[in-house]
Amino acid sequence: MFRATNNIVLATALIGSLPRPHWFTESLGTRSFMQAMVDSRYREQYTDTVAVYVKDQEAAGLDILTDGDAHFDAEVGGQSWTSYPPIHMDGFSKGTPKPAVIRTGAVAFPMGHILHDYLEARVMPQIVGPIGPGDLHYAAMWKTAQRMTTRPVKFGTITPEILAVACDDVYYKDPLERLAALSSAINTELHELADAGCTVIQLEEPQIHMTPVRGPLFGKLGMKELVSVFDATVRGLRAKTEVWCHTCWGNPSQQRMFREIQSYKPALEYLNEVDADVLTFESCSSHRMDLEAIGKQITKKKIAIGVIDHHSLQVERPDEVADHIRQALKHIPAERLIITSDCGMGREGMSRRHARYKMISLVLGTNIVRQELGLPVAECLAADERYSLVKRS
Ligand SMILES: [Zn+2]
């Protein structure tokens, strides 16, 4: 159900992660979040980080905020997105994690490619017993951010199929059993998060759109089956909260994962069926190529279009953002359009200032179109000339 974007036309949001402050030197490591929050130094650095993320997004004027994925450690290529759940869920080995075997079918990055480091950084615990949510503590993290702002804070998580591919497993006989167990555990955790009051939950990267590129998951699961995996992971959630399904073409180390720009077209009819309120699409870095097809085929949900490129340090100008939104509006009605970044900006390589000015541009560009449509504009303190320190003649 729409609990965060209801009553907002052209709502604005980031996808999730933000660049880590250089002074956030503490790491969560293998500690649980609640345990680390007992450590006064970690607690101070973590909460201060979330506070600056929240403040930067508010000053930019975003409608829906994130906690910047502040619980992720500074791992190579943003590997924490994948490694956080295995390190903290039940069913995984404790102690020293081991390098995972990279499965056939994963995108191949040869030695000498920057993302080869990302593969080397896949050092994670093995599955050795029945999987459960364990110490994911998503509700506690969300509360830590939500108590700093009255705007809705979106909380995101990786999808089970990525974990099922990434982790070594000596317990489940079949990868589909492993996948079902991960999906069920994440569902349990997300219900706790929704029950805690989180008004918008995001599932990050179901592999539906990747299937035409990479082939069926485990050689068995096509797009239709992956829709069922998504639906099982969010089962029951939409009765409680707003569910977003985020898709993009990758962002480790802020890199593109494919040489050619990929199209969503073969996957759109399947994505239209997922049990979500909002679908997000990368559009800026794919040069808006799928806007028409997305508008035609995604008929059952709100559509979030990425107008900010997470791969590039070049800050998009507000007029470019406005032009992108106008083009999207030719195919998607304003009532069903949400404006976002393509993906998270915090997986290594971008500075906080780049991310800050990208989010300001996102709001200023949206405001241009809001004005044209006679809609209320968002206050953007970060671009208010009254507070400029520059003396002009
Ligand atoms: Zn993404």
Residues whose N, C-alpha, C, O or C-beta is under 5 A from the ligand:
A	BS01	ZN	T247 C248 D342 C343 G344
